[in-house]
């Protein structure tokens, strides 16, 4: 017997008062209404020093299971490819 694969996990790295972050989140919401895209967890990079050092200048950053999907703008083709939609 094999275990079912774990559900894909999307994380959006953001920061307060970030228009690009808000725009990317809205785009993801619209896309989720049409396609089976996993729920998105928001993580503020400024609250986690390691994330701030690695991604701080690139936010918003969308991660799928810890791997970068896109930065600043939603790359629909890449997201669909990684999710195998």
Buried (B, 14 or more C-beta within 10 A) or exposed (E): EEEEEEEBEBBBBBBEEBEBBEBBBEBBEEBBEEEEBBEBEEBBBEEBEEBBEEBBEEBBBBBBEEEBBBBBEBBBEBBEEBBEE
